[in-house]
């Protein structure tokens, strides 16, 4: 993802282990697995020894520039023609196991909109998708990841009338869609401890 987009948006600098062994002044850095979920194996690394220890446990890690600023998810929707119909940022206020459990929309979304348009021009999406960004030490947005699915807390915008699931279904059936977002403030707080066991047998789901 970083290789595809680095000429169009700000991405974190990627370090080799050799460079970090030779230039320990680069630390702290951020390590995350090439393939992963829920922040497993992701860690702020402050020394060469800590890096070597972490890589022994997670050898597929990418070693990245550490981004100390605020983190945001930008929920997006692109239609069948590739038109970006919706892109709205929300600040990840509280994060648990890599999941945003407290979030609210940013009022000024202009820089996030520009970022979304550049990604959408390079990667062809259809339906709901999102990307995550974090501010670097100079306050500039840098890309964390891009995903072609619903953001876990994108239901924040569902509460404002933006139904990503319904729009994605309509678009998949070539039914034109538009976005009508209600302009009132919403803050989402999630508890991720629900568990259900239901004794139902079924052959069809509607």
C-alpha positions, 0 to 999 in steps of 0.5 A, spaced: 500 500 500 505 504 501 509 503 495 503 504 491 501 511 494 507 514 496 508 518 490 501 521 492 500 522 499 504 522 505 506 515 508 511 513 514 518 512 512 520 505 512 526 503 515 531 497 514 534 493 520 541 495 517 539 502 517 537 502 524 542 498 527 547 503 524 543 509 526 540 508 533 538 516 533 532 514 529 529 511 535 523 511 537 520 507 531 513 503 530 513 496 528 507 493 526 506 486 522 505 486 514 499 482 515 495 483 522 489 485 526 487 488 532 494 491 533 497 485 535 504 485 534 504 493 533 509 496 538 513 503 539 520 501 539 525 505 543 532 501 542 536 496 537 535 491 543 528 492 543 527 491 536 531 485 535 527 482 541 520 484 538 522 481 531 524 475 534 517 474 536 514 478 530 519 477 524 514 480 519 514 487 522 515 493 518 519 498 521 516 505 520 517 512 522 513 513 529 508 518 528 506 521 535 500 525 533 492 524 533 489 518 529 483 519 525 479 514 521 476 517 514 470 513 512 469 513 505 464 511 499 465 510 492 460 508 487 460 503 481 463 509 477 469 510 482 466 517 484 467 519 491 461 520 494 463 521 501 469 522 506 468 524 513 474 523 518 473 521 525 478 522 531 480 515 534 479 518 541 480 511 545 483 505 542 482 498 545 486 492 542 486 496 535 479 498 535 476 505 536 471 505 542 470 512 542 470 517 536 467 523 534 467 527 527 472 532 525 469 539 524 474 541 519 475 535 514 478 539 508 485 536 508 482 529 509 477 530 503 484 532 499 487 525 502 481 521 500 481 524 493 488 522 492 487 515 494 480 514 491 484 516 484 489 511 485 485 505 488 479 503 485 473 502 490 466 500 490 462 501 496 464 502 503 471 503 504 476 507 509 483 509 511 487 511 517 491 517 518 496 519 524 499 526 525 507 526 524 511 531 529 510 537 524 502 536 525 502 533 517 497 527 516 501 520 514 497 514 512 497 508 516 492 503 512 487 503 507 481 497 507 476 495 503 470 494 508 466 498 513 470 501 519 469 498 525 466 505 528 463 507 522 456 507 525 458 514 528 455 516 521 450 511 520 447 515 526 447 521 522 443 518 516 449 515 512 447 508 511 454 504 508 451 497 508 444 499 504 448 504 499 453 498 498 448 494 496 444 498 492 450 500 488 452 493 487 445 492 484 447 498 479 441 502 483 444 510 483 445 512 490 446 519 494 448 521 501 444 525 505 448 526 512 444 530 518 448 536 520 448 534 528 454 532 533 454 525 535 459 522 539 460 514 539 462 510 545 462 502 544 463 496 549 466 490 546 464 485 551 457 482 548 457 475 547 450 471 545 449 464 544 442 462 540 439 456 539 436 457 532 437 453 526 435 456 519 436 455 512 435 462 509 437 469 512 434 475 509 
